[in-house]
Amino acid sequence: MRYSSLLILPTLAFMAPACNKSSGGRKNLIFESGFEGSNYLAGWTNDQHCCDYSIQQSSEVAREGNNSLRLEVRSTDALVSNSIRSELTLPGITDQGEMWYGLSLYFKDWIPDHAASSELQWHPASSGGSSVMSLRTTNGEYEFVHGSDATGFTYGQVPAQYRTVVPNVWVDLVFHIKWASGNTGQIQVWKDGIQVYNSQGIRTDFDGQYLKVGINAFAWSQGITDIATARIFFIDNVRIGNSKATYEDVRPGN
């Protein structure tokens, strides 16, 4: 349930990031996953799905290399942790301070639907509560949501020309987040090299959080359905950098 609906982006800049790639290539990474090889889920915890088809290594499409991770949910799936979901968690990384995240997403045959879902979320370190930040899709558009159950949530859409979820193409995303328990935090997001979100002077850390990737079809679990009865998407090139990292260190692509 929404506590507020703020669709205005503070301090939004439409520009490619002004960062230079270091001569030694990517540096300052604390995690990297391309979902290749027999141990393709190394570092991930894989207990947030119901079925054999939910999470699979796939060679159907890949942003880099030969494989990516395929995630699927169906409206008839059994509930897992009170929702219909197909997600991986990354509890081994401490999401605090200043961090960079890069990854690629591919929404297969995605049709606009009013039943919202999240595809990325930073979950509270506690066992309960809503995600403190998430990337959602609703009605065929991207939406960033951040806040907490206690303080309420900000719902921010990206600019209209970058908002639509286009099916069957890779989308490259980079997040620069300053996790702060006071009003000194920041969330910056780039989509395919263009900065589409920049919110500063906000609280981002609500007593700890960790990254989850994959589909959480929370609307379905609440009995809200529209057109789609199944969702499939792929993820590749997950990179996480520390406070010394740059855009170039985590960005998808060779």
Secondary structure, DSSP 8 states (H G I E B T S, - for coil): --S------TT---S-------TTSS-SEEEEE---STTTTTT-EEEE--STTTEEEE-S--SSSS-EEEEEEETT---BTTBEEEEEEETTS---EEEEEEEEEEEET----SS-EEEEEEEESSSSS--SEEEEEETTEEEEEEEETTTEEEEE---GGGTB--TTSEEEEEEEEEE-SSTTEEEEEEETTEEEEEEEEE---SS-EEEEEEEEEHHHHTT---S-SEEEEEEEEEEEE-TT--HHHH-S--
